[in-house]
Amino acid sequence: MHLFANRGFHETSMSEVAREARVSKALIFWHFKTKEDLFLAVLNRLLEPYFIDFAEEAAQLDERQQTLKLVELYLIFVRDNASSVRFFLAQLLREQKISDALSEQVMKLYSSYRAMLVELISRAREKGLCETGLSAETAAAFIVSALNGLLIEFLFMGGSAINPESAIAMVDEWLFRENHHRNPTGGKAVA
């Protein structure tokens, strides 16, 4: 991952990978027939943490709390896995040959995350928890865009460390502004 992230796919040789991993080049080719196979294995390993599964915990939370938890998980993941996220973005920007497989996987994750937000916002609106006049799809798109903006600022523009609490409070105020004042948690994000 380190070599691919810093040098790119085409500039990274299998000899360099072997040297960095302190194994023989033959051993790498034993496990991976091509450099592309190795690269895709690295990508798949990096993608595993991107799949957010909070189903057990979500059953105990209302839609507002689930939405805020989903935002929190996104921000914490970006903060704690900055090098992996940079790696994905660098590959998307640099590579032509591999980027189809990568962009397909990343878009699948993006779509799943956005769909979860749409579903939660829709259910929150049905229950009268959500005050926005925007459609659930538009509200989710706005939230994801704001989160992506925080990601870009943090990773590439020298922004300060990601502060999940501030972002959660902003989403809470925007989506649930009237109802969170009546909520027993006082509008605070649920950790």
N, C-alpha and C positions, 0 to 999 in steps of 0.2 A: 504494500500500500504506500509506504513511504517513498519508494523509488518512482512508482507510477504517478503519485501526486506531485512530486517535485520535478520530474523529468518528462512526464508524459509517456504515453504508450509507445510511440514509435522510437523515442530516444532511449528507452530502457531496454538493455539487452538481457538475455537469459543468463549470460555470464555474470552480469552485475547482480542479478537476483540471487544466483547461487552463492556469490561471494557474501552478499548481505545476510543471507539465511544461513551461511556457514554449512552448506551442503554441496554435494557435487551437482554439476549441471545435468548429469545423467539421471540423478535421483529426481530432479524437477521434471525432466521429460518422462520419467516413469509414471509420475502422477498426472501430468498435464501434457497432452500430445503436442500442443502448440502454445505459443505465447498468448494468443487470444483466449484459449481455455483457462490459462492461469489468470489472466486479467478478469474474465467473467467470474471465476471462482472468488477472486478478491472482491469484486463488486457484490456478489451474492452474500458473502460473509459480512460485508459492510451494511448491506440492506436489512439484515435481520433485525437490528435494533429499531429500525424505522417503523416496523409494524407495531403500532400502539394497540395493546389489548388491555383494556381496563374493565372488561365485562363484569367480573365479580364485584369490584368496588362500585361500579356504576349502578348496580341494582339497588344500592343503599342510598343513592343520591337522586335528587330531583333534577329536572332538565337544566335548570339554571346552574346547579352545582356541577353537573356533568359537562356542560359547555365550558365552564371556567376551568375544570380539571383538564379538559382536552387542550385548552390554550396553554395551561401551565405545563403539561407534558411536552408539548411542542417546544416551548421555550427552554425548558430544562434540558431536553435532548440536544438542542442546538448548542446550548452553552457547554454541556458536558462532552459533546462529540464534535467540537469545532473542526478538528483536523479531518474527520470523515466527511463532514458536510463540505468543507473546502475542496476535498478530493473529488466529490461528485460534481460540484460546480466547475472545477477546473477541467474535468473530463468532458463535460457538456460543452464547454467553451472551446476547447482545444481540438478535440478529436472529430474526425469525419467518419471513419470506418466503423468504430465501435459505438458511437453515440446513439445509433438506432436502438440497440439492445438496452443501453443505459437509460436513454430517455423514455423508452417504453416502460421500464420498471419504475422509474421515478414518477412518471405520469400516473401510473397505476396507484402508487402510494398517495400522490397528491389528490387524485380523484376520490380515493377511499376516505381520506381525512376530510375533504370538503363535503362529501356525502354524509358523513357522520354529523358534521356541523349543521348541514341543512336539515337533517332529520331531527336533531335536538332542538333547533330553533323553531321548526314547524310545530313540534309537540309542545314547546314552551308557549308559543302563541295560542295554540288551541286551549291551553290551560289558563290563559290570561297572565302568564308570568313574564312575557316579553312585550315590551312597549313599542318597538320599532314599527314604523309604517311600511318599511321595505319588505319585499318578499324574502322568504327564508333563503332563497338562492342568492339574492343580491347581498343580504346581510352576511352570509357565509363567505361570499367572494370578497367582501370588504375586509372581513376579519383575516382571511388567509393572505390577502394583499398586505395588510398592515404587519402581519407576522413575518412575511417574506421581506418586507422593508426593514424590519428590525434585524433579521438575519443578515441582509446585505450590509447594513451599517456596522454591525458587530464584526463581521468577518473581513470586510474589505475597506471600510472607510474610517477605521480607527475609533469607532464608537465605543462608548464605555461598555462595561460588562452588561450582559443582558440581565435585566431586573424583572423576573417573572411577576412579582407582586404589583408593580406599577402597571404593567400591561394587562394583567387580570383585572385590576381595579378599573381601568379604562373601558375594557370590554363589558364589565359588569355595569358600570354607570351608563354606557351607551345602550346596551340591549335591555337591561333590567332596571332602568333608572327609577321608576316609580315603585316597583315591587320589592326591590332589595331593601328599601327603608322599612318595610313591614316584615321582612324576613327575620326570623330569630337569630340568624348568624350575623345580622347587622351589615350585610353586604360584603363581608370579608370573604376572600377566596378560601375555599376548602383545600387544604393540602393533602 
